[in-house]
Amino acid sequence: MTDVAARVDAVRGRIAAAAARAGRDPGAVTLVAATKLVAPDRIAAALRAGVGDVGENRAQELLAKAPALAALTPRWHFLGPLQRNKVKALAAWVTCWQSLDRLALGETLARHAPGARVLVEVNLADEPQKTGCAPRDTTPLVDALRALGLAVAGLMAVPPHGEDPRPWFARLRALAAAAAVPELSMGMTDDYEVAVEEGATLVRVGRALFGERPQSQAPQQ
């Protein structure tokens, strides 16, 4: 799995270069390996190469992979749309929930994982096919989730496909400032360097670490 280790080094180098361009400390940016459809042995290679944070989009994949990788102690992030009936099973494994987009989901999470670390997912362009709260609802949702006892660390978003991501990343940064949250999860394989330049503290990278996934699948992290 030396190819995975080499890819990890390359991505870390590009993160460091982007941080330097922005006058930022590269250590302030966490690389989250997005592992949708990635086999456990390749995830293990990334973990052995120094990646500590791993993100899954699907509950069934995370629940299948987490026990197999437990000895390597990854910090699991849940990235995709989250159904309330999956929360209880996931709670034993997930360190950071990156897709909280409604109060009802927060209420379920607060019951099964009190004090959980969460990010509010924002649908920056109000795209009907995407999950995420409306930008205008961001601060009220952050406040409501905090009232439930959840540790709201920041915001997460995916910019509209095919558009310049920079202004969307800047908008998420402004929303985070208004909501008084420090973490910004933004940037994937095609745009993580721009995201770092715009203030990302977490980048969700899959293809650059693990190679192409089946073309029939949805766009990847």
Salt bridges, closest charged atoms under 4 A:
ASP3 OD2 - ARG42 NH2 2.89
ASP53 OD1 - ARG75 NH2 2.76
ASP53 OD2 - HIS77 NE2 2.79
GLU56 OE2 - LYS65 NZ 2.59
GLU61 OE2 - ARG58 NH1 3.84
GLU61 OE1 - LYS65 NZ 2.74
ASP101 OD1 - ARG102 NH1 2.70
GLU127 OE1 - LYS130 NZ 2.87
GLU183 OE2 - ARG117 NH2 3.24
ASP190 OD1 - ARG207 NH2 2.38
GLU193 OE1 - ARG14 NH2 3.11
GLU197 OE2 - ARG21 NE 2.69
GLU197 OE1 - ARG166 NH2 2.81
GLU198 OE2 - ARG166 NH1 2.93
GLU198 OE1 - ARG173 NH1 2.68
GLU212 OE2 - ARG207 NE 3.55
